């Protein structure tokens, strides 16, 4: 009996030793904050101050909070406009890079390069390009004797267009690489066989390339959806969430409640809803990945 | 030449035009940033037509680099490097140990543990910044490296990728080492670590980029000028310039140089890292 017990016990101890550093950091800085956040969402009080238990009041308040619904709608709107554009442009770039043109390395480098910049630099560049009167576009129009008759950050539609352009420019290269990896996994002989059968380029694209890229495309759609829910830097730096709250997405709104109004309870409640939304999407993603295997 | 062949050539010519056109559009804002940075401090926006006709100077860089209390470029870069390197190293080593244990040591309760770790993949750090801020300020960690480094490390992602790799290692290799009397730590150090070097490089670069770009958390926890990272310092510094283009652009260039350098040196690893996080 003793002889079989000892290796098992030893395995537990070794496994624990290897897992302990990981779990310590992980439980302390990921799991505990989720629980703490949920508990805080049931209270009212300022950030850092003692709190009073109020049950589900914060969640009830959220249901009637126009700003919450508008930030959620803004986030959904951004998913709606950014996902198709990032899929199409990313796929287009990947196809171009995969065509073995001369200077492919240059093309790939140029498409990917903006992704290496920090969001603060991205924000700064696009503000200087787009801003009224002293921006690059306004100045260029001035030099032709015209004035820019609108403001890029002045309305809901234009504000989101600015965010979209900056985000596309910044992150499309990342998605191109994912598509490229997908393209390179397609076996070459499929195309050779199609060539022999006399299939033209379009038919090859339609019946070989597109079906093979289905998995990557779903992945990119999910990643872009998750990233849109996490959108913060671009709106904070470029449009400041305005005019009014028209370009304020969910995380930006959480930031305002927590660190402008210092309302810890309500901010935690909105955070918890954000957590639930992303958890559900990720769960779907995981199920999908597993079903593929 | 057959008609089919000529059509293919048209497709290729079109691809060249669109491909190179797009590359110019993508690179143009970067070039504009670079050239504008070499203008005199106080220069307003330089339109494309005047890019080369206005005088060049290094004064804007000098202004950014001068340690006069507002722009602390050296310090911010150093902070970003420290946070990025420590976060990456800790994440990769901790995740590799955990992945090794989960993959190669038999013990009960693995499924539950695995599910717990996967949950973490689904938690965006954005949704826990409020409780994290509460925790970290209560600990008295504000404006410290501890606060910048420990929260928000991408442990679960690194764990998953490394575990997938370790799962693929031949089991006989490890069994043989065990029979030779090697302890588990020795097996990890002598076999797993060296063998998984290439996936670790890919994961490391991926994590480093994320850390380098992180804005929200460092912005909340580092209000002190000397504890800011680049993404936090840059907008703070630039907020005092309304129409001056050259000085902000000089700071953008300096902030981007390390990352662009890393990219040009490790392009292959970076691309592999992204493909790995995506496809696998």
Interface residues (C-beta under 8 A of the other chain):
Chain A: X8 X11 X12 X14 X15 X18 X19 X21 X22 X23 X25 X26 X28 X29 X30 X31 X32 X33 X34 X36 X37 X40 X47 X48 X92 X93 X96 X97 X99 X101 X102 X103 X106 X107 X108 X109 X110 X111 X112 X113 X114 X116 X117 X118 X119 X120 X121 X123 X124 X125 X126 X128 X129 X134 X135 X136 X139 X140 X143 X169 X173 X174 X177 X178 X180 X181 X182 X185 X200 X201 X216 X219 X223 X226 X229 X230 X232 X233 X236 X237 X251 X254 X255 X258 X259 X264 X267 X268 X271 X272 X274 X275 X278 X279 X282 X283 X286
Chain B: X4 X8 X11 X12 X15 X16 X18 X19 X20 X22 X23 X24 X26 X27 X29 X30 X32 X33 X44 X45 X47 X48 X49 X90 X93 X94 X95 X97 X98 X100 X101 X102 X105 X106 X107 X113 X116 X117 X118 X119 X120 X121 X122 X123 X124 X126 X127 X128 X129 X130 X131 X132 X133 X134 X135 X137 X138 X150 X151 X152 X153 X155 X156 X159 X184 X188 X209 X212 X213 X215 X216 X220 X230 X231 X232 X234 X235 X238 X242 X243 X245 X248 X249 X252 X255 X256 X259 X260 X262 X263 X267 X271 X274 X275 X278 X279
